[in-house]
Amino acid sequence: MSFERFRSGPRISVDNDRCELYAICQAEAPGLFELGTDGRLRYRRRLTERDYAAAAAAARCCPMQAISLRGLPGDRDIELTGRPEDSAPRRTRPPRQR
């Protein structure tokens, strides 16, 4: 499978509002993610074919579902965040009033 046909190529994005810096992504993909001594998460945005499996594992393992993979093979962007059952759209309901 070749990623060359995608203009921007496969890439990682992290939602910094969701990320709680647990560094599980670093454990899953140490070549892609690094939690610095200053407490900031650094990551390589562009993926190669070799990196895809590790990046997908990091996205699935993120407890805050803050990691997205985009620009993957297919007609549309694919977003992998958290467990597959968590990736379905959720409706938020206001709390019941008694």
C-alpha positions in Angstrom: 0.0 0.0 0.0 1.4 3.4 -1.0 0.6 6.7 0.7 2.2 8.7 -2.1 -1.0 9.5 -3.9 -2.4 11.6 -1.0 -1.5 15.2 -1.3 -1.0 16.0 2.3 -0.3 12.4 3.3 -1.3 10.6 6.5 -0.9 12.7 9.6 -1.5 12.7 13.3 -3.3 15.4 15.2 -3.7 15.7 18.9 -6.6 17.7 20.6 -4.7 19.6 23.3 -7.9 20.4 25.1 -8.5 16.7 25.6 -5.0 15.5 26.2 -4.2 15.0 29.9 -0.5 14.0 29.3 -0.7 10.4 30.5 2.0 9.5 28.0 0.4 6.2 27.0 0.9 7.3 23.4 4.6 7.5 24.1 4.6 4.0 25.4 2.8 2.7 22.3 4.8 4.7 19.8 8.0 6.1 21.2 9.3 7.2 17.8 6.2 9.4 17.2 5.3 10.8 20.7 7.5 12.2 23.4 6.4 13.8 26.7 9.1 16.5 27.4 10.6 17.4 30.7 8.7 20.7 30.4 5.4 18.8 30.5 4.5 19.3 26.8 3.6 16.5 24.4 5.7 16.6 21.2 4.8 14.4 18.2 5.7 14.0 14.6 2.7 15.0 12.5 3.5 13.3 9.3 3.4 9.5 9.1 5.2 7.0 6.9 3.9 3.5 6.1 6.1 2.1 8.8 4.6 4.4 11.5 0.9 3.7 10.8 0.5 0.6 13.0 2.2 2.3 16.0 0.2 5.5 15.5 -3.1 3.5 15.3 -2.2 1.7 18.5 -1.5 5.0 20.3 -4.8 6.4 19.1 -6.7 3.4 20.3 -5.0 3.4 23.7 -5.4 7.1 24.5 -7.8 7.2 27.4 -8.8 10.7 26.6 -9.4 9.9 22.8 -7.2 13.0 22.0 -5.3 11.4 19.0 -6.7 11.4 15.5 -5.1 9.9 12.3 -6.1 11.6 9.1 -5.3 11.3 5.4 -5.3 7.5 5.4 -6.0 5.4 2.3 -9.6 5.7 1.2 -12.0 8.3 -0.3 -12.4 10.2 2.9 -10.5 10.9 6.1 -10.6 8.2 8.7 -10.4 9.2 12.3 -9.2 6.7 14.9 -9.8 7.8 18.4 -10.1 5.6 21.4 -11.8 2.2 21.2 -14.0 1.4 18.2 -17.2 1.4 20.2 -16.3 4.9 21.5 -15.9 6.4 18.0 -19.6 6.5 17.3 -21.2 9.9 17.6 -22.6 10.5 21.1 -25.6 12.5 22.1 -25.3 14.4 25.3 -28.5 14.8 27.2 -29.2 17.3 29.9 -29.5 15.7 33.4 -33.0 14.5 34.3 -34.9 16.9 36.4 -37.0 15.5 39.2 
